Every structure is written in C-alpha cells, then in structure tokens.
Amino acid sequence: ITVMVTNFTYHSKLIDFLHVFTTINSLHLVLGLNNLKRVFGEKEDSKSSIQALQFIQSIIQADYRILAFPELNENGDLLGIEDIKLNLSNKVLISYLMTMDRIDNMESIDEELLSIRSEKALEQLNGDSSDWKEMVPSNLVNWLSENRIKQHATVRSN
C-alpha cells in the first residue's frame, strides 16, 4: 500500500500530477469534508464554479474516485457529503459525481479518529513535540517513525 499524507490544497493539480507521472490505474483519494467544502465552495461565484469543474474534470480524466472522510458536528453527529452546505450548482455537481460513482462517503471509520486535525498533526510532526503520536493510530506512528517521515513533512499556510 502506498500512502501519501498532504496538506496540498490544489486538488485538481495533485490529481493531474498523479495521473501523468505515476502508473497508478486505480486511485482512491480520501478528502475530509473541509477540503471538499474548499473545492466546491459555499458561495455562488465564478471562482468556486471553475475550481469545482476543474476538480471534476481531473477526477474523470484520471479515472479516480474520491472518498469523503466524515466529520462530527458540534452535537457529535456524523456528517457526510450530503451534509455539506453548497450552492445549488455545486450540489448538482456533487450529485453527478455520486451518480457516476466518482465520490462517496467513506465506510467503516473509527469515530475516535474524527477529532484528529491533520494540520495540527503535521505541524507537530514537523516540530520537536511528540504529541502527534497521540493523534495517529499506533501502527501508523511506528511506520512514520521508522521511515523518518518527519524530515519530509511540511506545513504551508494558505
């Protein structure tokens, strides 16, 4: 299994890069709902529509699927793709992706992991703190430690 953890926010460019420079035939990208909100935007403006269309084009062209990692709301209820607040145009686009089996909610998740914030874990991983180990499943902690992933982790502010 190859795993890439990133805070890169230009998802369509990442998909295009992976499609052109790798030999991966079937790829499933896991994006949190917060990232999907960034891609599709809540506002009805041309920038968010163009960004959403570029994202969809990249997914379809590369023949990839997106798995939406859920989140918990303030009441502790599990939220999925259908709960994202979007403008009408982007709701139609999400619906199209779901119909084409290009995007779906991630199944069988460990709800304890939903409190982890990747930005915070990456920041701590890059620093001197070992607190990140509390945010990551134990088998992944060992793998990250053994592969010296700390040297490659970068935090970029958007």
C-alpha positions in Angstrom: 0.0 0.0 0.0 1.3 3.5 -0.9 0.0 6.3 1.4 0.6 10.0 0.8 -0.4 12.5 3.5 -0.5 16.0 2.3 -2.0 19.4 3.1 -1.7 20.5 -0.6 -4.9 22.3 -1.4 -4.8 22.4 -5.2 -6.6 19.0 -5.5 -7.1 19.1 -9.3 -3.4 19.8 -9.8 -2.5 16.9 -7.5 -4.8 14.6 -9.4 -3.4 15.7 -12.7 0.2 15.2 -11.5 -0.5 11.7 -10.1 -2.3 10.8 -13.4 0.6 11.9 -15.6 3.6 10.9 -13.5 2.5 7.6 -12.0 1.4 4.3 -13.3 -1.5 4.0 -10.8 -4.5 2.7 -12.6 -7.0 2.9 -9.8 -6.6 5.5 -7.1 -8.9 6.5 -4.3 -8.2 9.9 -2.7 -9.5 10.5 0.8 -10.6 14.1 1.3 -12.1 15.4 4.5 -15.3 17.3 4.3 -13.4 20.6 5.0 -11.4 20.0 1.8 -14.4 19.2 -0.2 -16.0 22.5 1.1 -12.9 24.3 -0.2 -13.1 22.7 -3.6 -16.8 23.3 -4.1 -17.2 26.5 -2.1 -20.4 27.7 -0.5 -20.7 30.9 -2.5 -22.3 31.2 -5.9 -19.3 32.8 -7.7 -17.4 32.0 -10.8 -14.2 31.2 -9.0 -15.7 28.3 -6.9 -17.6 27.0 -10.0 -14.4 27.0 -12.1 -12.5 25.3 -9.3 -15.2 22.6 -8.9 -15.3 22.0 -12.6 -11.5 21.6 -12.8 -11.7 19.1 -9.9 -14.4 17.1 -11.6 -12.5 17.1 -14.9 -9.4 15.8 -13.2 -11.2 13.0 -11.4 -13.0 11.8 -14.5 -10.0 12.1 -16.8 -7.8 10.2 -14.4 -10.5 7.6 -13.6 -10.1 8.2 -9.9 -12.6 8.1 -7.0 -12.9 10.4 -4.0 -13.8 9.0 -0.6 -15.2 11.7 1.7 -13.9 11.4 5.2 -16.7 12.4 7.5 -16.6 14.8 10.4 -18.6 15.3 13.6 -20.7 18.3 14.1 -21.0 20.2 17.4 -23.6 17.7 18.6 -21.4 14.7 17.9 -23.5 13.7 14.9 -21.7 12.1 11.9 -21.7 14.3 8.8 -21.1 13.1 5.2 -21.2 14.5 1.7 -24.9 15.1 1.8 -24.5 17.4 4.7 -22.1 19.9 3.1 -23.7 23.3 2.6 -23.2 24.2 -1.1 -24.8 26.5 -3.6 -27.3 24.8 -5.9 -24.9 24.5 -8.9 -22.3 22.7 -6.8 -25.0 20.4 -5.2 -25.8 19.3 -8.7 -22.1 18.6 -9.5 -21.7 16.5 -6.3 -24.9 14.7 -7.2 -23.5 14.0 -10.7 -20.2 12.7 -9.1 -22.2 10.4 -6.8 -24.3 9.1 -9.7 -21.1 8.4 -11.7 -19.6 6.5 -8.7 -16.7 9.0 -8.5 -17.4 10.2 -5.0 -18.8 8.5 -1.9 -18.8 8.7 1.8 -16.0 6.6 3.4 -17.4 3.5 5.1 -16.3 1.7 8.3 -14.5 4.5 10.0 -13.2 4.7 13.5 -15.1 7.6 15.0 -12.3 8.3 17.5 -10.1 9.5 14.6 -12.6 12.2 13.8 -11.2 14.5 16.4 -7.8 14.5 14.7 -6.9 17.6 12.7 -4.3 16.9 10.1 -3.0 20.4 10.1 -2.2 20.2 13.8 -0.6 16.7 13.4 1.6 17.8 10.5 2.7 20.9 12.5 3.6 18.8 15.5 5.3 16.1 13.3 7.5 18.8 11.8 8.4 20.2 15.2 10.1 18.8 18.3 6.9 17.7 20.0 5.9 14.1 20.2 2.3 15.0 20.8 1.4 14.0 17.2 1.8 10.4 18.3 -1.4 10.7 20.3 -3.3 11.8 17.2 -2.2 9.0 14.9 -3.1 5.3 15.1 -0.3 3.2 16.7 0.6 1.2 13.6 1.0 4.5 11.6 3.1 6.0 14.4 5.6 3.2 14.0 5.6 3.5 10.3 6.1 7.3 10.4 8.8 7.0 12.9 10.7 4.2 11.1 10.5 6.0 7.7 11.7 9.3 9.1 8.7 11.0 7.7 9.3 14.0 9.9 12.0 15.2 7.6 9.6 15.3 4.7 6.6 16.9 6.5 6.0 20.5 5.6 3.4 22.9 6.8 2.3 25.6 4.4 0.0 28.3 5.4 -2.7 29.1 2.8 
